[in-house]
Amino acid sequence: MAAFDRQSFSLTGKVALITGGARGLGKYYSLALSLYGADIFIVSQSKTGWDDVKQAIEANGQRVAFLQQDITKTGCAADIVAQVVAQFGRLDILVNNAGMQLRNDVLAFKDEDWRRVIDLNLNALYYLSHAAAQEMVKQHAGKIINVGSMQSYRAGKYIFPYTASKHGVMGLTKAYADALAPENIQVNGIAPGYISTDMTKPLQEDPVRGPEIASHIPAGQWGVPDQLMGPMVFLASAASDYVTGVMLPVDGGYLLR
């Protein structure tokens, strides 16, 4: 980037592949990148949310395409990337957002639950990053953005595979960043803190854990999904061309305490 100006955050002409980009926090990443000019390719296991996010992205003036695919399927990563390129002609941004969490007591945790979480949260991220890098190297430019968690830093005594996977996401972010920096490909992550969503509503409303979590946040309150959109645009744009290997907590200061 020669100079910083208003265009430094522009994503005009860029194409973003977002896993799980039609619902939950993924929807906000799709909307953020499309608002700044990127065309969006969403891959998800179900079609839930497709109509709503399609309408919103097109209202932002951008194109959107969808693929229904279980991204843990062996060998699918290269095919997903090929479909993005066939549809839009290029791939500039990969957002590894799809993930899951399963809870259980330590002695009762099931082997199959460990495998399910690791396959989606970590293995799929590795393979998609690998496939996307093959394409990005050709254009000597690209952005890979991995979605981490507070559990990228902390323990989780009921969510063992989730904690392991999110620690792994941080490690892969650093390893890919180091390896791909000579190719002008930046690899970073976002670690959302406690964000108010339909999924976290029961935790927020828990009479014990809700206030306990809020009191741990220096900002004094849970975040909202919109507050993740700016950091996502920054990491996807030329404004962050000299930033790589970073996991950016968006947590209201939660990790400070």
NUMI-45330 format. One record per residue: residue in one letter; x, y, z of N, C-alpha, C in turn. Coordinates in pm, whole numbers, padded with zeros to 5 digits, always signed. Example, Ala and Ser with C-alpha at 12.3 -4.5 7.8 and 13.67 -1.06 7.14 Angstrom:
# residues 2
A+01319-00569+00780+01230-00450+00780+01320-00330+00780S+01285-00225+00708+01367-00106+00714+01290+00003+00787
This chain:
# residues 257
M+00085-00119+00000+00000+00000+00000+00089+00124+00000A+00075+00205-00102+00163+00320-00117+00132+00430-00016A+00005+00456+00006-00032+00565+00097-00167+00533+00160F-00188+00590+00277-00316+00568+00346-00415+00676+00305D-00532+00633+00263-00641+00726+00231-00773+00656+00255R-00881+00717+00213-01013+00659+00237-01032+00526+00167Q-00957+00505+00062-00969+00379-00012-00896+00263+00056S-00821+00294+00160-00746+00189+00228-00836+00082+00289F-00961+00118+00318-01057+00022+00374-01151-00034+00269S-01136+00011+00145-01225-00034+00038-01197-00179+00001L-01303-00254-00023-01292-00392-00070-01351-00408-00209T-01365-00298-00279-01422-00300-00413-01341-00391-00505G-01411-00482-00573-01344-00575-00664-01291-00699-00597K-01305-00709-00465-01256-00825-00392-01366-00930-00378V-01322-01054-00360-01415-01166-00341-01381-01235-00209A-01482-01254-00126-01463-01315+00006-01539-01446+00015L-01471-01549+00062-01532-01678+00094-01550-01683+00246I-01673-01704+00291-01702-01704+00434-01774-01832+00470T-01716-01911+00559-01782-02033+00604-01882-01997+00714G-02001-02056+00705-02104-02024+00803-02145-01878+00799G-02145-01819+00681-02165-01675+00669-02307-01628+00653A-02405-01716+00677-02544-01678+00657-02622-01657+00786R-02563-01694+00899-02636-01677+01025-02536-01656+01138G-02591-01624+01256-02504-01598+01370-02410-01483+01342L-02293-01487+01403-02195-01381+01380-02144-01380+01237G-02147-01498+01171-02102-01505+01033-02180-01412+00942K-02307-01397+00969-02390-01306+00888-02336-01163+00895Y-02292-01123+01012-02240-00987+01029-02109-00968+00954Y-02027-01074+00948-01904-01065+00869-01937-01050+00721S-02036-01125+00674-02078-01115+00533-02128-00974+00502L-02209-00920+00591-02265-00787+00568-02156-00680+00574A-02063-00695+00667-01956-00596+00679-01871-00589+00554L-01829-00705+00505-01741-00707+00387-01814-00661+00262S-01941-00697+00251-02017-00652+00134-02043-00502+00139L-02062-00447+00258-02085-00304+00273-01967-00223+00220Y-01846-00281+00232-01727-00211+00184-01684-00256+00044G-01771-00332-00025-01748-00354-00167-01713-00493-00211A-01706-00590-00119-01667-00726-00158-01789-00806-00204D-01768-00890-00304-01866-00993-00339-01845-01111-00244I-01953-01180-00211-01950-01279-00103-01991-01417-00155F-01911-01517-00118-01944-01658-00144-01957-01725-00008I-02076-01774+00021-02104-01835+00152-02116-01985+00137V-02044-02059+00219-02060-02204+00225-02110-02240+00364S-02217-02319+00368-02273-02361+00496-02339-02497+00481Q-02356-02564+00593-02409-02700+00590-02559-02702+00563S-02628-02595+00602-02771-02585+00575-02800-02453+00503K-02923-02440+00455-02962-02319+00384-03026-02216+00476T-03020-02240+00605-03078-02147+00702-03014-02009+00688G-03099-01908+00674-03052-01770+00667-03015-01722+00528W-03014-01810+00428-02969-01771+00295-03050-01656+00236D-03181-01665+00244-03266-01563+00182-03243-01426+00245D-03236-01421+00375-03219-01293+00444-03084-01230+00413V-02978-01310+00419-02846-01252+00397-02827-01216+00249K-02889-01290+00160-02883-01256+00017-02945-01119-00008Q-03060-01097+00051-03128-00969+00036-03042-00854+00090A-02980-00877+00205-02899-00771+00267-02772-00742+00187I-02707-00846+00137-02585-00825+00058-02616-00755-00073E-02723-00796-00137-02762-00731-00263-02805-00587-00238A-02863-00558-00123-02897-00420-00088-02772-00335-00073N-02659-00400-00039-02530-00330-00032-02466-00315-00170G-02533-00367-00272-02485-00351-00409-02387-00457-00454Q-02380-00568-00381-02280-00670-00412-02346-00802-00453R-02266-00885-00519-02310-01017-00560-02288-01116-00447V-02370-01221-00446-02356-01325-00346-02389-01459-00408A-02316-01561-00369-02343-01699-00413-02334-01790-00291F-02399-01905-00301-02406-01997-00188-02368-02138-00231L-02315-02213-00138-02287-02354-00157-02324-02428-00030Q-02411-02528-00043-02445-02613+00071-02346-02727+00076Q-02265-02730+00181-02155-02827+00188-02112-02849+00333D-02093-02973+00368-02030-03007+00494-01880-02991+00474I-01822-02888+00535-01682-02856+00508-01585-02952+00577T-01638-03045+00656-01549-03147+00716-01532-03267+00622K-01601-03268+00511-01590-03379+00417-01450-03383+00357T-01390-03501+00355-01254-03516+00305-01243-03470+00160G-01146-03385+00133-01117-03341-00003-01203-03230-00057C-01295-03174+00025-01388-03075-00030-01327-02936-00041A-01220-02906+00031-01168-02770+00036-01127-02719-00102A-01054-02799-00176-01009-02756-00309-01128-02733-00401D-01231-02816-00387-01350-02800-00471-01425-02673-00436I-01433-02639-00307-01499-02515-00265-01429-02394-00325V-01297-02391-00313-01221-02279-00368-01237-02271-00520A-01237-02387-00586-01255-02389-00731-01391-02331-00770Q-01492-02361-00690-01625-02308-00721-01632-02156-00701V-01562-02105-00601-01555-01960-00582-01492-01894-00705V-01382-01948-00749-01310-01891-00864-01394-01903-00991A-01463-02015-01007-01549-02033-01124-01663-01932-01125Q-01715-01903-01005-01830-01811-00994-01789-01666-01009F-01678-01627-00943-01641-01486-00935-01508-01450-00998G-01430-01551-01040-01307-01524-01111-01183-01508-01026R-01199-01504-00893-01084-01484-00805-01125-01514-00662L-01025-01516-00572-01051-01528-00428-00949-01442-00356D-00997-01343-00282-00908-01248-00214-00909-01263-00063I-01023-01306-00008-01041-01308+00137-01106-01440+00177L-01048-01508+00273-01111-01626+00332-01139-01596+00478V-01265-01613+00519-01302-01600+00660-01343-01738+00710N-01259-01796+00795-01288-01927+00854-01371-01905+00980N-01501-01902+00961-01592-01867+01070-01667-01987+01128A-01699-02086+01046-01784-02196+01091-01722-02267+01212G-01807-02298+01308-01758-02367+01426-01873-02421+01508M-01839-02502+01607-01940-02559+01697-01879-02581+01833Q-01969-02598+01933-01925-02621+02069-02013-02728+02132L-01952-02826+02195-02025-02929+02269-01972-02932+02411R-02063-02951+02508-02028-02945+02649-02052-03080+02717N-01967-03111+02812-01989-03228+02896-01888-03227+03010D-01913-03305+03113-01816-03322+03221-01694-03397+03169V-01583-03378+03234-01457-03432+03184-01460-03584+03169L-01515-03654+03267-01512-03801+03261-01620-03857+03170A-01713-03774+03130-01824-03822+03046-01809-03780+02901F-01703-03706+02869-01691-03654+02732-01672-03769+02633K-01745-03763+02524-01746-03872+02427-01641-03851+02318D-01579-03960+02276-01477-03951+02171-01534-03891+02043E-01657-03931+02008-01714-03882+01882-01740-03731+01888D-01770-03678+02007-01790-03534+02020-01658-03459+02006W-01552-03517+02060-01418-03459+02038-01389-03449+01889R-01409-03558+01816-01377-03560+01672-01462-03462+01594R-01591-03452+01626-01680-03362+01553-01634-03216+01564V-01600-03176+01685-01560-03037+01706-01425-03008+01642I-01328-03096+01661-01195-03076+01603-01203-03075+01451D-01283-03163+01394-01295-03169+01247-01347-03038+01190L-01447-02979+01255-01505-02856+01202-01422-02733+01238N-01388-02719+01365-01324-02596+01412-01178-02583+01371L-01109-02695+01355-00965-02690+01330-00924-02753+01198N-00964-02878+01175-00921-02944+01052-00975-02876+00927A-01104-02841+00928-01162-02774+00811-01095-02640+00785L-01062-02569+00893-00991-02441+00879-00855-02461+00814Y-00783-02565+00858-00652-02592+00799-00662-02619+00650Y-00753-02707+00611-00763-02747+00471-00813-02634+00382L-00909-02556+00431-00957-02444+00350-00850-02336+00335S-00775-02311+00441-00665-02215+00431-00561-02262+00331H-00533-02390+00334-00435-02449+00242-00481-02433+00097A-00610-02463+00073-00663-02452-00063-00670-02306-00108A-00712-02218-00019-00720-02076-00054-00583-02019-00084A-00483-02062-00007-00346-02012-00028-00296-02046-00168Q-00334-02162-00219-00291-02200-00354-00336-02095-00456E-00455-02043-00436-00511-01943-00527-00452-01806-00501M-00438-01769-00375-00388-01636-00340-00243-01616-00382V-00164-01723-00377-00024-01715-00419-00014-01674-00566K-00107-01718-00646-00105-01685-00789-00116-01535-00811Q-00192-01467-00725-00211-01322-00741-00121-01242-00647H-00038-01314-00570+00057-01252-00478-00013-01154-00384A-00130-01196-00336-00205-01113-00242-00321-01194-00186G-00356-01164-00063-00472-01230-00003-00480-01206+00146K-00597-01233+00199-00623-01219+00342-00694-01345+00392I-00641-01405+00496-00708-01515+00563-00738-01469+00705I-00865-01478+00743-00908-01430+00875-00977-01545+00947N-00918-01587+01057-00971-01699+01134-01046-01648+01257V-01158-01712+01286-01236-01671+01402-01197-01757+01522G-01133-01692+01617-01094-01758+01740-01200-01739+01846S-01157-01722+01971-01250-01719+02083-01174-01675+02207M-01247-01641+02311-01183-01624+02441-01113-01753+02481Q-01163-01866+02430-01100-01995+02460-00974-02020+02378S-00936-01924+02295-00802-01929+02236-00696-01895+02340Y-00741-01836+02450-00650-01791+02556-00674-01861+02689R-00797-01906+02711-00837-01951+02844-00874-02099+02843A-00892-02155+02961-00938-02292+02975-01090-02296+02965G-01141-02414+02941-01286-02435+02939-01312-02575+02988K-01343-02590+03115-01342-02724+03175-01460-02813+03134Y-01553-02757+03058-01662-02840+03006-01660-02849+02853I-01568-02781+02789-01569-02770+02642-01431-02803+02586F-01382-02919+02620-01243-02958+02591-01205-02947+02443P-01282-03006+02352-01242-02995+02212-01252-02852+02160Y-01350-02777+02209-01362-02638+02166-01239-02557+02209T-01201-02573+02335-01083-02502+02383-00958-02544+02307A-00942-02673+02287-00825-02722+02213-00826-02669+02070S-00943-02670+02007-00951-02624+01868-00920-02476+01858K-00970-02395+01951-00948-02251+01943-00805-02212+01980H-00740-02289+02068-00596-02271+02086-00524-02306+01956G-00569-02414+01891-00510-02455+01765-00530-02351+01655V-00645-02286+01655-00671-02180+01556-00568-02069+01571M-00536-02033+01694-00435-01930+01714-00299-01977+01662G-00266-02102+01691-00138-02154+01643-00130-02159+01493L-00237-02206+01427-00238-02211+01281-00233-02072+01220T-00300-01976+01285-00295-01837+01237-00151-01789+01231K-00076-01816+01336+00064-01772+01340+00149-01848+01238A+00128-01979+01228+00210-02060+01137+00184-02022+00991Y+00057-02008+00955+00025-01967+00818+00075-01825+00790A+00063-01736+00889+00110-01599+00870+00259-01596+00839D+00334-01673+00913+00479-01680+00892+00513-01735+00754A+00444-01842+00717+00474-01909+00591+00432-01828+00469L+00322-01753+00480+00266-01687+00363+00303-01539+00352A+00368-01483+00454+00406-01342+00448+00488-01307+00325P+00585-01392+00281+00661-01358+00160+00576-01350+00034E+00457-01408+00039+00366-01405-00076+00266-01291-00066N+00286-01199+00028+00196-01085+00047+00055-01130+00085I+00049-01237+00163-00078-01287+00216-00074-01270+00367Q-00171-01195+00420-00176-01171+00564-00278-01267+00627V-00238-01326+00738-00323-01422+00809-00340-01373+00953N-00462-01342+00988-00492-01290+01121-00620-01355+01174G-00656-01319+01295-00777-01373+01354-00850-01269+01436I-00977-01299+01461-01060-01221+01552-01105-01315+01663A-01092-01271+01787-01140-01349+01901-01255-01274+01966P-01378-01307+01929-01492-01238+01990-01499-01267+02140G-01535-01165+02215-01561-01183+02357-01702-01231+02379Y-01761-01189+02487-01900-01228+02516-01993-01134+02441I-02052-01187+02334-02135-01109+02242-02281-01149+02259S-02368-01050+02265-02510-01075+02284-02574-01124+02154T-02612-01251+02151-02680-01313+02037-02792-01401+02091D-02873-01454+02000-02978-01548+02041-02916-01670+02109M-02798-01711+02061-02733-01830+02115-02685-01807+02259T-02638-01685+02287-02584-01658+02420-02687-01599+02516K-02809-01579+02469-02913-01518+02552-02936-01595+02683P-02944-01730+02679-02963-01801+02807-02850-01777+02906L-02726-01765+02856-02613-01739+02945-02622-01598+03003Q-02659-01502+02917-02676-01365+02964-02781-01356+03075E-02888-01432+03058-03000-01424+03150-02985-01515+03272D-02877-01594+03274-02851-01679+03389-02827-01589+03511P-02900-01610+03621-02891-01518+03736-02754-01514+03802V-02674-01618+03782-02540-01621+03840-02434-01584+03737R-02428-01659+03627-02323-01640+03529-02336-01508+03451G-02459-01465+03425-02478-01341+03350-02411-01222+03416P-02447-01192+03540-02382-01080+03610-02233-01104+03635E-02195-01230+03658-02055-01262+03682-01970-01227+03560I-02017-01262+03442-01944-01231+03319-01939-01080+03296A-02053-01014+03312-02057-00869+03289-01961-00796+03383S-01951-00842+03507-01863-00776+03604-01716-00799+03572H-01686-00901+03493-01549-00932+03454-01503-00847+03335I-01598-00785+03267-01567-00706+03147-01545-00561+03186P-01425-00506+03165-01401-00366+03201-01500-00269+03138A-01545-00299+03015-01643-00213+02950-01778-00218+03021G-01798-00319+03105-01917-00326+03189-02039-00388+03126Q-02028-00432+03002-02143-00491+02936-02100-00585+02825W-02191-00673+02788-02165-00763+02676-02157-00682+02547G-02086-00737+02449-02079-00673+02319-02200-00706+02233V-02211-00638+02121-02315-00667+02023-02246-00703+01891P-02311-00782+01806-02246-00830+01684-02188-00721+01595D-02255-00606+01589-02206-00497+01505-02064-00455+01539Q-02024-00476+01665-01892-00432+01708-01779-00519+01654L-01814-00630+01591-01715-00715+01526-01693-00676+01380M-01781-00594+01327-01778-00566+01183-01659-00479+01143G-01630-00377+01223-01516-00290+01192-01383-00364+01193P-01354-00443+01298-01231-00521+01298-01221-00616+01179M-01334-00675+01138-01332-00765+01023-01294-00691+00895V-01354-00574+00875-01321-00495+00756-01174-00454+00758F-01125-00411+00872-00984-00373+00885-00892-00487+00843L-00916-00608+00896-00827-00720+00866-00841-00770+00722A-00953-00738+00658-00974-00781+00519-00921-00680+00418S-00888-00560+00464-00856-00450+00373-00707-00421+00368A-00671-00332+00276-00531-00290+00262-00482-00214+00383A-00573-00165+00466-00533-00092+00587-00451-00180+00681S-00466-00313+00668-00394-00405+00758-00282-00481+00686D-00231-00425+00577-00131-00498+00498-00001-00527+00574Y+00028-00454+00679+00149-00481+00757+00116-00545+00891V-00001-00604+00899-00045-00675+01019-00062-00822+00983T+00013-00909+01048-00005-01052+01021+00033-01135+01143G-00035-01247+01160-00009-01336+01272-00072-01292+01403V-00170-01204+01395-00232-01146+01515-00370-01206+01538M-00400-01239+01661-00536-01273+01702-00589-01153+01779L-00685-01083+01723-00734-00957+01779-00856-00983+01869P-00841-00969+01999-00957-00984+02086-01052-00865+02070V-01179-00894+02051-01282-00791+02047-01374-00824+02164D-01335-00779+02282-01392-00836+02405-01422-00736+02514G-01416-00607+02483-01443-00506+02586-01345-00508+02700G-01228-00571+02676-01126-00580+02781-01135-00702+02869Y-01219-00800+02831-01241-00918+02915-01109-00985+02955L-01016-00997+02862-00892-01069+02889-00796-00993+02981L-00827-00869+03010-00741-00791+03098-00751-00835+03242R-00860-00904+03277-00883-00938+03417-00871-01089+03441
